[in-house]
Amino acid sequence: MNFSWSDEQNELYEGARKLAASDLKIDGAPGAAATFEPKKWRALADAGVLGLSVPTKHGGLGFDRLTSTKVMEGLGAGAEDLGILFSASAHLFATVMPIVEHAEDVLKERYVRNLAGGRWIGANAISEAQAGSDVFALRTQARREGDRYILNGEKSYVTNAPVADVFLVYATTKPADGFLGISAFVVERGFEGVEVGQSFERAGLQSSPASMVYFSDCEVPVQNRVGAEGQGAAIFRGSMNWERVCLFSIYAGMLEQQLDRTLEYASRRKQGGRPIGKNQAVSHRIVDMKIRLDTARLLLYRAAWLADQGADAVVESSIAKLAVSEAAQASSLNAMQIHGAMGTHVDSGLERMLRDSLPSTVFSGTSEIQRELIARGLGL
Ligand SMILES: Cc1cc2nc3c(=O)[nH]c(=O)nc-3n(C[C@H](O)[C@H](O)[C@H](O)COP(=O)(O)OP(=O)(O)OC[C@H]3O[C@@H](n4cnc5c(N)ncnc54)[C@H](O)[C@@H]3O)c2cc1C
């Protein structure tokens, strides 16, 4: 087993980290709610991040999952603003990659180059009020009429919706067929019958905008269907495999930031005449942070590598997602505790990491759903 990275991958990681450290800072007063900043989106687009895993013939950088994972980790290690990286990941891994992998060439020609270059922003819309964890209970309908589909329904929690140009929408084409009756469509914001709701604020990842999206007799050309009728659920599952690994790498980067800062603080801050890190109660917490970081990395790299070899890697991706998200919350609490009152200052940035980690055990399937997927993989 070879655990080494190539020189190119190491350079990409360092480049990503430097880019994030210089261009993905949070501007404004400490504690102010961060907002989506187009200049950061452009910085990511200029560096090729918004098309990282998109084949070069469609305008991307053409990296495999393992390399994409490493680049996203580097960005997470350098960034203060994790929200913009979350938006970029929802765009690339849950919206663009399913189009790349399943759409007809004509559809790819029309959308992928602009999305991969960041000129258009993508969003994926599957969740509905009654269809969260039970995602395939969705009710948005796509009724075929000649060379069009007519979409009706409402989507909730759609990341990027307030700024998106293009939505990947999942709807039922055959309600009686349940899971096998779902299809995926590329829907432009400008299509008649699309309405985007008001942005809502969330606890963490605040610079990543989200809202409801409504479809009311929205006409979508047949050629905008991604894959065959009834293939939508499988397409969505494939997109989650991308997201659960490549998106969650940004949290592995965050874990590294926290560890570096906490180590430095525990060595510098003295109480009772010696550094606080000389107390076992403190040093063991830091050791736990290190173990979580290494575990997160190894599980992410394994899932990415397996998928690159052609394995479905569903269970491995779920294990990685579960471990990283739960590590992000646990280590955020450790980092705050070790920084004492300093950790509670909003301008320390540590409480923001805790807030950013809170939704990570919910999106891309909750921790409970990951455990269900892993249990099924074990034959239970
Ligand atoms: C930051 C963020 C970004 C998001 N972005 C998007 C997006 O871009 N597009 C999109 O379509 N959706 C998005 N979502 C929605 C997300 O996919 C759902 O929130 C998620 O699937 C959970 O659904 P729910 O919130 O309705 O919770 P519910 O499904 O109602 O679950 C509530 C609780 O019950 C538990 N539970 C439910 N069913 C089971 C079960 N069978 N076994 C055990 N426990 C169970 C859950 O684990 C959870 O703890 C986003 C959510 C967040 C927080």
The ligand as a Tripos MOL2 file, in Angstrom:
@<TRIPOS>MOLECULE
LIG
   53    58     1     0     0
SMALL
NO_CHARGES

@<TRIPOS>ATOM
      1 C1        -26.5820   23.2930    5.4110 C.3       1 LIG1
      2 C2        -27.5490   22.4670    4.6300 C.ar      1 LIG1
      3 C3        -27.4990   22.4670    3.2330 C.ar      1 LIG1
      4 C4        -28.4140   21.7390    2.4850 C.ar      1 LIG1
      5 N1        -28.3740   21.8130    1.1200 N.ar      1 LIG1
      6 C5        -29.3010   21.1610    0.3720 C.ar      1 LIG1
      7 C6        -29.3180   21.2770   -1.0550 C.ar      1 LIG1
      8 O1        -28.4870   21.9700   -1.6350 O.2       1 LIG1
      9 N2        -30.2720   20.6340   -1.7450 N.ar      1 LIG1
     10 C7        -31.2110   19.8690   -1.1480 C.ar      1 LIG1
     11 O2        -32.0520   19.2880   -1.8350 O.2       1 LIG1
     12 N3        -31.2330   19.7110    0.2170 N.ar      1 LIG1
     13 C8        -30.3060   20.3550    0.9870 C.ar      1 LIG1
     14 N4        -30.2960   20.2300    2.3700 N.ar      1 LIG1
     15 C9        -31.3150   19.4100    3.0120 C.3       1 LIG1
     16 C10       -30.7390   18.1350    3.6050 C.3       1 LIG1
     17 O3        -30.4490   17.2270    2.6050 O.3       1 LIG1
     18 C11       -31.7550   17.6080    4.6240 C.3       1 LIG1
     19 O4        -31.7990   18.5460    5.6870 O.3       1 LIG1
     20 C12       -31.3820   16.2400    5.1670 C.3       1 LIG1
     21 O5        -31.5280   15.2540    4.2000 O.3       1 LIG1
     22 C13       -32.2430   15.8590    6.3980 C.3       1 LIG1
     23 O6        -33.6100   16.0870    6.1570 O.3       1 LIG1
     24 P1        -34.4900   16.9090    7.2140 P.3       1 LIG1
     25 O7        -33.7600   18.1550    7.5490 O.co2     1 LIG1
     26 O8        -35.8450   17.0420    6.6410 O.co2     1 LIG1
     27 O9        -34.5180   16.0290    8.5210 O.3       1 LIG1
     28 P2        -35.4620   14.7370    8.8040 P.3       1 LIG1
     29 O10       -35.3490   13.7520    7.7000 O.co2     1 LIG1
     30 O11       -36.8340   15.1940    9.1650 O.co2     1 LIG1
     31 O12       -34.7530   14.1200   10.0810 O.3       1 LIG1
     32 C14       -34.9100   14.6710   11.3910 C.3       1 LIG1
     33 C15       -34.1790   13.7440   12.3500 C.3       1 LIG1
     34 O13       -34.7480   12.4250   12.2950 O.3       1 LIG1
     35 C16       -33.7390   11.4730   11.9720 C.3       1 LIG1
     36 N5        -34.2730   10.4330   11.0750 N.ar      1 LIG1
     37 C17       -35.0820   10.6050    9.9890 C.ar      1 LIG1
     38 N6        -35.3030    9.4230    9.3950 N.ar      1 LIG1
     39 C18       -34.6180    8.4890   10.0910 C.ar      1 LIG1
     40 C19       -34.4460    7.0820    9.9630 C.ar      1 LIG1
     41 N7        -34.9940    6.3880    8.9750 N.pl3     1 LIG1
     42 N8        -33.6610    6.4530   10.8820 N.ar      1 LIG1
     43 C20       -33.0740    7.1420   11.8880 C.ar      1 LIG1
     44 N9        -33.2070    8.4670   12.0720 N.ar      1 LIG1
     45 C21       -33.9640    9.1400   11.1720 C.ar      1 LIG1
     46 C22       -32.6620   12.2820   11.2330 C.3       1 LIG1
     47 O14       -31.4030   11.6280   11.2690 O.3       1 LIG1
     48 C23       -32.6880   13.5960   11.9940 C.3       1 LIG1
     49 O15       -31.9260   13.5040   13.1550 O.3       1 LIG1
     50 C24       -29.3860   20.9550    3.1430 C.ar      1 LIG1
     51 C25       -29.4130   20.9200    4.5540 C.ar      1 LIG1
     52 C26       -28.5200   21.6730    5.2840 C.ar      1 LIG1
     53 C27       -28.5710   21.6230    6.7800 C.3       1 LIG1
@<TRIPOS>BOND
     1     1     2 1
     2     2     3 ar
     3     2    52 ar
     4     3     4 ar
     5     4     5 ar
     6     4    50 ar
     7     5     6 ar
     8     6     7 ar
     9     6    13 1
    10     7     8 2
    11     7     9 ar
    12     9    10 ar
    13    10    11 2
    14    10    12 ar
    15    12    13 ar
    16    13    14 ar
    17    14    15 1
    18    14    50 ar
    19    15    16 1
    20    16    17 1
    21    16    18 1
    22    18    19 1
    23    18    20 1
    24    20    21 1
    25    20    22 1
    26    22    23 1
    27    23    24 1
    28    24    25 2
    29    24    26 1
    30    24    27 1
    31    27    28 1
    32    28    29 2
    33    28    30 1
    34    28    31 1
    35    31    32 1
    36    32    33 1
    37    33    34 1
    38    33    48 1
    39    34    35 1
    40    35    36 1
    41    35    46 1
    42    36    37 ar
    43    36    45 ar
    44    37    38 ar
    45    38    39 ar
    46    39    40 ar
    47    39    45 ar
    48    40    41 1
    49    40    42 ar
    50    42    43 ar
    51    43    44 ar
    52    44    45 ar
    53    46    47 1
    54    46    48 1
    55    48    49 1
    56    50    51 ar
    57    51    52 ar
    58    52    53 1
@<TRIPOS>SUBSTRUCTURE
     1 LIG1         1 GROUP 0 **** ****
